[in-house]
């Protein structure tokens, strides 16, 4: 009987600890948040970034998201809208920007 309770406890624990799979607007928001955090880490004195839109494609082989962000950048009295491209890992910890 003790083994049955132990087995059930492990099954419940393993199913409860699975990471939630994001999709739709939750995934878009998480990608925007991840890119915003990355842009805040890299020093850009006096430049403010605001991410407006994201287009993404999941790459199942490497477990990454290929993303294209529409970004508003403001520097002193100037502002512009630009496109930034990046690859974000499936766990949202690694961001690699490219041109």
KOLFI-671031 format. One record per residue: residue in three letters; chain; x negated, y, z of N, C-alpha, C in turn. Coordinates in Angstrom, 1 decimal. Last residue first. Layout:
N
<ALA, A, <X, Y, Z>, <X, Y, Z>, <X, Y, Z>>;
...
REM end
This chain:
99
<UNK, A, <-20.9, 40.3, -38.6>, <-20.5, 41.4, -39.5>, <-19.8, 40.7, -40.7>>;
<UNK, A, <-20.1, 39.1, -35.3>, <-20.8, 39.1, -36.5>, <-20.2, 40.1, -37.5>>;
<UNK, A, <-20.3, 38.2, -31.8>, <-19.9, 39.1, -32.9>, <-20.7, 38.9, -34.1>>;
<UNK, A, <-19.3, 35.8, -29.7>, <-20.4, 36.1, -30.6>, <-19.8, 37.0, -31.8>>;
<UNK, A, <-18.6, 34.9, -26.5>, <-18.2, 35.8, -27.6>, <-19.4, 36.1, -28.4>>;
<UNK, A, <-17.5, 32.5, -24.1>, <-18.6, 33.0, -25.1>, <-18.0, 33.8, -26.2>>;
<UNK, A, <-15.2, 32.0, -22.8>, <-16.4, 32.4, -22.0>, <-17.4, 33.0, -22.9>>;
<UNK, A, <-12.9, 30.7, -23.7>, <-12.9, 32.1, -23.6>, <-14.1, 32.7, -22.8>>;
<UNK, A, <-12.9, 28.1, -24.4>, <-12.7, 28.3, -23.0>, <-12.8, 29.8, -22.7>>;
<UNK, A, <-13.4, 28.2, -27.1>, <-12.1, 27.7, -26.7>, <-11.8, 28.0, -25.2>>;
<UNK, A, <-15.2, 31.3, -28.0>, <-15.1, 29.8, -27.6>, <-13.7, 29.5, -27.1>>;
<UNK, A, <-14.9, 33.4, -30.7>, <-14.6, 33.2, -29.3>, <-14.5, 31.7, -29.0>>;
<UNK, A, <-16.5, 35.4, -32.9>, <-16.1, 34.0, -32.7>, <-16.0, 33.8, -31.2>>;
<UNK, A, <-15.4, 38.4, -34.6>, <-16.1, 37.7, -33.5>, <-15.7, 36.2, -33.5>>;
<UNK, A, <-15.4, 41.6, -36.0>, <-15.2, 40.2, -36.2>, <-16.0, 39.5, -35.1>>;
<UNK, A, <-13.7, 44.7, -36.1>, <-14.7, 43.9, -35.5>, <-14.4, 42.4, -35.6>>;
<UNK, A, <-12.9, 47.6, -37.8>, <-12.7, 46.2, -37.7>, <-13.9, 45.5, -37.1>>;
<UNK, A, <-11.6, 50.8, -36.6>, <-12.6, 49.9, -37.3>, <-12.1, 48.5, -37.1>>;
<UNK, A, <-10.9, 54.2, -36.5>, <-10.3, 52.8, -36.4>, <-11.3, 51.9, -37.2>>;
<UNK, A, <-12.0, 56.9, -34.5>, <-12.0, 56.2, -35.7>, <-11.4, 54.8, -35.4>>;
<UNK, A, <-12.8, 60.2, -33.2>, <-12.1, 58.9, -33.1>, <-12.0, 58.2, -34.5>>;
<UNK, A, <-14.5, 62.7, -31.3>, <-14.3, 61.9, -32.6>, <-13.5, 60.6, -32.3>>;
<UNK, A, <-15.3, 64.0, -29.1>, <-14.1, 64.5, -29.8>, <-13.8, 63.8, -31.1>>;
<UNK, A, <-16.5, 61.2, -27.6>, <-16.4, 62.6, -27.3>, <-15.1, 63.2, -28.0>>;
<UNK, A, <-15.3, 58.6, -29.3>, <-16.6, 59.1, -28.8>, <-16.5, 60.7, -28.8>>;
<UNK, A, <-13.3, 55.8, -29.6>, <-13.3, 57.2, -29.3>, <-14.7, 57.6, -28.7>>;
<UNK, A, <-11.9, 53.4, -31.7>, <-13.1, 53.8, -31.0>, <-13.0, 55.3, -30.8>>;
<UNK, A, <-9.6, 50.8, -32.0>, <-9.7, 52.3, -32.0>, <-11.0, 52.6, -31.1>>;
<UNK, A, <-9.7, 47.9, -33.9>, <-10.2, 48.6, -32.7>, <-10.2, 50.1, -33.0>>;
<UNK, A, <-8.7, 44.8, -34.8>, <-8.5, 46.2, -35.2>, <-8.7, 47.0, -33.9>>;
<UNK, A, <-10.6, 41.8, -35.1>, <-9.9, 42.8, -34.2>, <-9.8, 44.1, -34.9>>;
<UNK, A, <-10.5, 38.5, -35.9>, <-10.8, 39.8, -36.5>, <-9.9, 40.8, -35.7>>;
<UNK, A, <-12.0, 35.4, -35.0>, <-11.1, 36.5, -34.8>, <-11.5, 37.7, -35.5>>;
<UNK, A, <-12.0, 32.0, -34.7>, <-12.5, 33.1, -35.5>, <-11.6, 34.2, -35.5>>;
<UNK, A, <-12.4, 30.1, -31.9>, <-11.4, 30.9, -32.6>, <-12.2, 32.0, -33.4>>;
<UNK, A, <-13.5, 26.7, -31.5>, <-13.7, 28.1, -31.5>, <-12.5, 28.8, -32.1>>;
<UNK, A, <-14.3, 23.9, -31.9>, <-13.4, 24.4, -30.8>, <-13.6, 25.8, -30.5>>;
<UNK, A, <-15.5, 23.0, -34.2>, <-16.4, 23.6, -33.2>, <-15.6, 24.1, -31.9>>;
<UNK, A, <-13.2, 21.9, -35.4>, <-14.4, 21.2, -35.4>, <-15.3, 21.7, -34.3>>;
<UNK, A, <-11.1, 23.8, -35.3>, <-11.0, 22.6, -34.5>, <-12.3, 21.9, -34.4>>;
<UNK, A, <-10.7, 27.1, -35.1>, <-11.6, 26.2, -35.8>, <-11.7, 24.9, -34.9>>;
<UNK, A, <-7.9, 29.2, -35.5>, <-8.6, 28.2, -34.7>, <-9.5, 27.3, -35.6>>;
<UNK, A, <-8.0, 32.5, -36.3>, <-7.9, 31.2, -36.8>, <-8.6, 30.2, -36.0>>;
<UNK, A, <-6.4, 35.7, -35.8>, <-7.3, 34.7, -35.4>, <-7.0, 33.4, -36.1>>;
<UNK, A, <-6.3, 39.2, -35.4>, <-5.9, 38.1, -36.3>, <-6.9, 37.0, -36.0>>;
<UNK, A, <-5.1, 41.7, -33.3>, <-6.0, 40.6, -33.5>, <-5.4, 39.6, -34.5>>;
<UNK, A, <-5.0, 45.2, -32.4>, <-4.4, 44.0, -33.1>, <-5.5, 43.0, -33.2>>;
<UNK, A, <-6.3, 47.1, -30.8>, <-4.9, 47.3, -31.2>, <-4.3, 46.0, -31.7>>;
<UNK, A, <-8.4, 47.9, -28.2>, <-8.1, 46.9, -29.2>, <-6.6, 46.9, -29.5>>;
<UNK, A, <-10.3, 50.6, -27.7>, <-9.0, 50.1, -27.4>, <-8.6, 49.1, -28.6>>;
<UNK, A, <-13.2, 51.9, -26.2>, <-12.6, 51.0, -27.2>, <-11.2, 50.7, -26.7>>;
<UNK, A, <-15.3, 54.7, -26.0>, <-14.2, 54.0, -25.4>, <-13.6, 53.2, -26.5>>;
<UNK, A, <-18.6, 55.8, -25.4>, <-17.7, 55.2, -26.4>, <-16.6, 54.4, -25.6>>;
<UNK, A, <-20.6, 56.6, -23.5>, <-19.6, 57.5, -24.0>, <-18.6, 57.0, -25.0>>;
<UNK, A, <-22.8, 54.0, -24.4>, <-22.6, 55.3, -23.6>, <-21.6, 56.2, -24.3>>;
<UNK, A, <-22.4, 51.0, -24.2>, <-22.1, 51.9, -25.3>, <-21.8, 53.2, -24.6>>;
<UNK, A, <-23.6, 47.8, -23.3>, <-23.6, 49.3, -23.0>, <-23.4, 50.1, -24.3>>;
<UNK, A, <-21.3, 45.2, -22.9>, <-22.4, 45.8, -23.7>, <-22.4, 47.3, -23.6>>;
<UNK, A, <-19.0, 44.9, -21.3>, <-20.3, 44.4, -20.8>, <-21.5, 45.0, -21.6>>;
<UNK, A, <-16.9, 45.8, -22.8>, <-17.3, 46.6, -21.6>, <-18.6, 46.2, -21.1>>;
<UNK, A, <-16.8, 43.9, -24.8>, <-17.2, 45.2, -25.2>, <-17.5, 46.1, -24.0>>;
<UNK, A, <-15.9, 41.7, -23.2>, <-17.2, 41.6, -23.9>, <-17.7, 43.0, -24.3>>;
<UNK, A, <-13.4, 42.6, -22.5>, <-14.4, 42.4, -21.4>, <-15.8, 42.3, -22.0>>;
<UNK, A, <-12.2, 42.7, -25.0>, <-12.3, 43.9, -24.2>, <-13.4, 43.7, -23.1>>;
<UNK, A, <-12.2, 39.9, -25.6>, <-13.0, 40.9, -26.4>, <-13.2, 42.2, -25.7>>;
<UNK, A, <-10.4, 39.0, -23.7>, <-11.8, 38.5, -23.7>, <-12.7, 39.4, -24.5>>;
<UNK, A, <-8.1, 40.4, -24.4>, <-8.7, 40.6, -23.1>, <-10.1, 40.1, -23.1>>;
<UNK, A, <-7.6, 39.3, -26.9>, <-7.8, 40.7, -26.8>, <-8.5, 41.0, -25.5>>;
<UNK, A, <-7.2, 36.6, -26.1>, <-8.3, 36.9, -27.1>, <-8.6, 38.4, -27.0>>;
<UNK, A, <-4.9, 36.9, -24.5>, <-6.1, 36.4, -23.9>, <-7.3, 36.7, -24.8>>;
<UNK, A, <-3.0, 37.8, -26.4>, <-3.4, 38.6, -25.3>, <-4.7, 38.2, -24.7>>;
<UNK, A, <-2.9, 35.5, -28.1>, <-3.4, 36.8, -28.6>, <-3.8, 37.7, -27.5>>;
<UNK, A, <-1.9, 33.6, -26.3>, <-3.2, 33.4, -26.8>, <-3.7, 34.8, -27.4>>;
<UNK, A, <0.6, 34.8, -25.8>, <-0.3, 34.5, -24.7>, <-1.7, 34.4, -25.2>>;
<UNK, A, <1.9, 34.7, -28.3>, <1.4, 36.0, -27.8>, <0.5, 35.9, -26.6>>;
<UNK, A, <0.7, 31.5, -29.2>, <1.5, 32.6, -29.5>, <1.0, 33.9, -28.9>>;
<UNK, A, <-0.6, 29.6, -26.5>, <-0.2, 29.7, -27.9>, <0.6, 31.0, -28.0>>;
<UNK, A, <-2.8, 27.6, -24.4>, <-2.1, 28.9, -24.7>, <-1.7, 28.9, -26.2>>;
<UNK, A, <-2.5, 25.0, -22.2>, <-2.8, 25.3, -23.6>, <-2.0, 26.6, -23.9>>;
<UNK, A, <-3.9, 24.9, -19.0>, <-2.7, 25.2, -19.8>, <-3.1, 25.6, -21.2>>;
<UNK, A, <-5.9, 22.2, -17.9>, <-5.7, 23.6, -18.3>, <-4.5, 23.8, -19.2>>;
<UNK, A, <-4.9, 19.9, -15.3>, <-5.1, 20.1, -16.7>, <-5.0, 21.6, -17.1>>;
<UNK, A, <-4.2, 19.4, -12.7>, <-5.4, 20.2, -13.0>, <-5.8, 20.4, -14.4>>;
<UNK, A, <-2.1, 17.7, -12.6>, <-1.9, 19.1, -12.2>, <-3.1, 20.0, -12.5>>;
<UNK, A, <-3.2, 15.3, -13.4>, <-2.2, 15.9, -14.3>, <-2.0, 17.4, -13.9>>;
<UNK, A, <-4.9, 14.7, -11.2>, <-5.4, 14.9, -12.6>, <-4.5, 15.5, -13.5>>;
<UNK, A, <-3.1, 14.6, -9.1>, <-4.1, 15.5, -9.0>, <-4.7, 15.8, -10.4>>;
<UNK, A, <-1.5, 12.4, -9.8>, <-0.9, 13.7, -9.7>, <-1.9, 14.8, -9.7>>;
<UNK, A, <-3.5, 10.4, -9.8>, <-2.8, 10.6, -11.0>, <-2.1, 12.0, -10.9>>;
<UNK, A, <-4.3, 10.4, -7.1>, <-5.3, 10.8, -8.1>, <-4.6, 11.1, -9.5>>;
<UNK, A, <-1.9, 9.6, -5.8>, <-2.5, 10.9, -5.5>, <-3.5, 11.4, -6.6>>;
<UNK, A, <-1.7, 7.0, -6.9>, <-0.7, 8.1, -7.2>, <-1.2, 9.5, -6.9>>;
<UNK, A, <-3.9, 5.8, -5.6>, <-3.8, 5.9, -7.1>, <-2.8, 7.0, -7.5>>;
<UNK, A, <-3.2, 6.1, -2.9>, <-4.5, 6.7, -3.4>, <-4.4, 6.9, -4.9>>;
<UNK, A, <-0.9, 4.6, -2.9>, <-0.8, 6.0, -2.5>, <-2.1, 6.7, -3.1>>;
<UNK, A, <-2.0, 2.1, -3.5>, <-1.0, 2.6, -4.4>, <-0.9, 4.1, -4.1>>;
<UNK, A, <-3.7, 1.6, -1.4>, <-4.3, 1.8, -2.7>, <-3.3, 2.4, -3.7>>;
<UNK, A, <-2.0, 1.2, 0.7>, <-2.9, 2.3, 0.8>, <-3.5, 2.6, -0.6>>;
<UNK, A, <-0.8, -1.2, 0.0>, <0.0, 0.0, 0.0>, <-0.9, 1.3, 0.0>>;
REM end
